[in-house]
Amino acid sequence: MKVTDMNFLDYLGVEERNLLTSIVNFRQEFELFDKVDKIYQAPLNRLIVPEEEAVVPQLYLFVHFHLYFAVACILRAHLSEALASARKGIDAAFTAYKLILEPDKAEAYVERDRYFQFIKANFQKEIEKDVSAYPLARELLKIHDACSEYGSHADISSFFHRLETKEAVGDKKDEILVHYFQYPRNPTEYRFYYLVVLQAFFLIFRIFKVFFDKKLRIIDPNWEATIAELGATLEQRRQAAYDRFAGQA
């Protein structure tokens, strides 16, 4: 559909069609999303903290929103926006990680201390000095870099899967198309990115779980078992999807 032929209602209609199609095509992955969502929701009704300790739970709810938003973007064929949303979730998780380990820094965060404005870079510097620092952040740092490259800026990397060259026949000129909806044409590659986003939010959850382990009076053994199983499943499925689409390249 050319821009001249499209209006906002048409755009919304395509979004909803993409959403329904993706739910059908990624039924198994949608079930994995449901499991990630449930482990996020499980502690909320059991968590009671005083007002002075509310920052970490607030960050947790911010992350949970971005879990929903990122997956909604993936399903609607907005891949860059999904990665940008995941990056915000990772930034929030790094902030929470620092506050969990050093609760006395909560006021500095509220006062917009520069440390928290550059939390990812500061984590990297601290890890360079002490390789044992922030073990739960290691994989997320790598994902953060990918999200920054492909999802957070208007440079050429943000156009991956968005540009298409249409070769003309005869003496006509080729056309370069810019798509409003962005997703890999290879379904296996598309599935890989979906799983990367889910795995990112699972790794984020592991950081907040350190806080829950300290604050929840009763730990649900079924919840614990689901967390342990889900981590291994996500890693296995993500790696399998990568191996398949990389082998097709």
C-alpha positions in Angstrom: 0.0 0.0 0.0 1.4 3.4 -1.0 1.4 6.3 1.5 -0.9 8.2 -0.9 -3.4 5.3 -0.7 -3.3 4.9 3.1 -4.8 6.8 6.0 -4.6 6.2 9.7 -7.5 3.8 9.9 -5.9 1.7 7.2 -2.7 1.7 9.2 -4.5 0.5 12.4 -6.3 -2.1 10.4 -3.0 -3.6 9.2 -1.7 -3.5 12.7 -4.6 -5.6 14.0 -4.3 -8.0 11.1 -0.6 -8.4 11.9 -1.4 -9.0 15.6 -3.9 -11.8 14.8 -1.7 -13.4 12.2 1.3 -13.4 14.6 -0.6 -14.9 17.4 -1.5 -17.8 15.1 1.9 -18.2 13.6 3.7 -17.9 16.9 1.3 -19.9 19.0 4.0 -21.8 20.9 6.0 -18.7 21.5 2.9 -16.9 22.7 2.5 -19.7 25.3 6.1 -18.9 26.5 5.2 -15.3 26.8 2.2 -16.3 29.0 4.6 -18.2 31.3 6.9 -15.2 31.5 4.0 -12.9 32.3 2.7 -15.2 35.0 6.1 -15.4 36.8 6.1 -11.5 36.8 2.5 -11.4 38.2 2.9 -14.0 40.9 4.7 -11.9 43.5 2.6 -8.8 43.2 -0.3 -9.9 45.5 2.1 -11.2 48.1 4.5 -8.2 48.3 4.2 -5.6 50.9 6.9 -3.0 51.4 7.1 0.3 53.2 7.0 3.6 51.3 10.8 4.1 51.6 11.4 0.9 49.7 8.9 1.5 46.9 11.3 2.4 44.2 12.3 -1.1 43.2 8.6 -2.3 43.0 7.8 0.8 40.9 10.7 -0.1 38.5 9.3 -3.7 38.4 5.9 -2.5 37.3 7.6 -0.2 34.7 9.4 -3.3 33.4 6.2 -5.3 33.3 4.5 -2.7 31.2 7.4 -2.8 28.8 7.1 -6.6 28.6 3.6 -6.1 27.4 4.5 -3.2 25.0 7.5 -5.0 23.5 5.6 -8.2 22.8 2.7 -6.2 21.4 5.2 -4.4 19.1 6.7 -7.8 17.9 3.2 -9.1 17.2 2.2 -6.0 15.3 5.4 -6.1 13.2 7.2 -3.2 14.8 10.6 -4.9 15.5 12.7 -1.8 16.2 10.1 -0.5 18.6 10.1 -3.8 20.5 13.9 -3.7 20.9 13.7 0.0 22.0 11.2 -1.1 24.6 13.3 -4.0 25.8 16.3 -1.6 26.2 14.2 0.6 28.6 13.3 -2.5 30.6 17.0 -3.4 30.8 17.9 0.1 32.0 15.3 -0.1 34.7 16.6 -3.5 35.7 20.2 -2.2 36.0 18.8 0.6 38.2 16.9 -1.8 40.4 20.0 -4.1 40.6 22.1 -1.2 42.0 19.3 -0.2 44.5 18.8 -3.9 45.6 22.6 -4.1 46.4 22.9 -0.6 47.8 19.5 0.6 49.1 20.9 3.8 50.5 21.3 5.1 46.9 17.5 5.3 46.3 17.5 9.0 47.1 20.3 9.6 44.6 18.1 7.9 42.0 15.1 10.0 42.8 17.2 13.1 42.6 18.3 12.1 39.1 22.0 11.5 40.0 24.2 11.2 36.9 25.2 7.7 37.9 21.7 6.4 37.2 21.4 8.4 34.0 24.4 6.5 32.6 23.7 3.2 34.5 24.8 0.9 31.7 28.1 2.5 31.1 28.8 2.7 34.8 28.0 -1.0 35.2 30.5 -1.8 32.4 33.2 0.3 34.1 32.7 -1.4 37.4 32.8 -4.8 35.8 36.1 -4.0 34.2 37.5 -3.2 37.6 35.9 -6.2 39.3 34.9 -9.2 37.1 32.7 -10.6 39.9 30.4 -7.5 39.9 26.8 -7.7 38.8 26.8 -11.3 37.5 23.1 -11.1 36.6 23.7 -8.2 34.3 26.3 -9.8 32.0 24.0 -11.2 29.3 21.7 -8.2 29.5 24.6 -5.9 28.7 25.0 -7.8 25.4 21.3 -7.6 24.6 21.3 -3.9 25.5 24.0 -3.2 22.9 21.9 -4.9 20.2 18.8 -3.0 21.2 20.7 0.2 21.1 22.0 -0.5 17.6 18.7 -1.6 16.0 16.0 0.0 18.1 16.9 3.2 19.8 18.2 5.7 17.2 17.3 7.0 13.7 20.6 5.8 12.1 20.7 3.3 9.3 20.7 0.3 11.6 17.2 1.2 12.6 16.1 0.5 9.0 17.0 -3.2 9.1 14.1 -5.1 7.6 12.4 -1.8 6.8 14.0 -1.0 3.5 13.3 -3.0 0.3 14.7 -2.5 -3.2 12.2 -3.1 -6.0 14.1 -3.8 -9.2 12.4 -2.4 -12.3 12.0 -4.1 -15.6 13.4 -2.7 -18.7 14.5 1.0 -18.7 12.4 2.0 -15.7 14.2 3.1 -12.5 14.5 0.8 -9.4 12.5 1.9 -6.4 13.6 1.9 -2.7 10.7 1.2 -0.4 10.4 2.2 3.2 8.0 -0.1 5.1 5.9 1.2 8.0 5.8 -2.3 9.4 9.1 -4.0 10.1 9.8 -7.7 10.5 12.1 -10.3 9.0 10.6 -12.0 5.9 12.1 -15.3 7.1 9.7 -16.6 9.7 12.4 -18.4 11.6 14.4 -15.2 12.0 11.2 -13.4 13.1 10.7 -16.2 15.7 14.3 -15.7 16.9 13.8 -12.0 17.7 10.6 -12.8 19.5 12.5 -15.3 21.7 15.3 -12.8 22.2 12.8 -10.3 23.6 11.2 -12.9 25.9 14.6 -14.0 27.1 15.7 -10.4 27.8 12.6 -9.9 30.1 13.2 -13.3 31.8 16.8 -12.2 32.6 15.5 -8.9 33.8 13.1 -10.8 36.1 16.0 -12.7 37.6 17.4 -9.4 38.9 14.2 -8.4 40.6 13.9 -11.9 42.1 16.9 -11.1 44.3 14.6 -8.4 45.8 11.6 -10.8 46.1 13.7 -13.4 47.8 14.5 -10.9 50.5 11.0 -9.4 50.9 8.5 -12.2 50.4 7.7 -14.1 53.6 6.7 -17.2 51.7 8.3 -18.4 48.5 5.9 -20.5 46.3 7.7 -23.7 45.3 5.7 -24.0 42.1 6.8 -20.5 41.1 10.4 -21.4 41.7 10.1 -24.6 39.6 8.5 -22.6 36.7 11.3 -20.1 36.8 14.0 -22.8 36.7 12.3 -24.6 33.9 11.5 -21.5 31.9 15.0 -20.2 31.8 16.4 -23.4 30.3 13.5 -23.6 27.8 13.9 -20.0 26.5 17.7 -20.5 26.0 17.1 -23.8 24.2 14.4 -22.4 21.9 16.3 -19.1 21.2 19.5 -21.0 20.2 17.5 -23.5 18.1 15.8 -20.7 16.2 19.1 -18.9 15.7 20.8 -22.1 14.4 17.9 -22.6 11.9 17.8 -19.2 10.4 21.6 -18.8 10.4 21.8 -22.1 8.5 19.3 -20.8 5.9 21.4 -17.6 5.3 
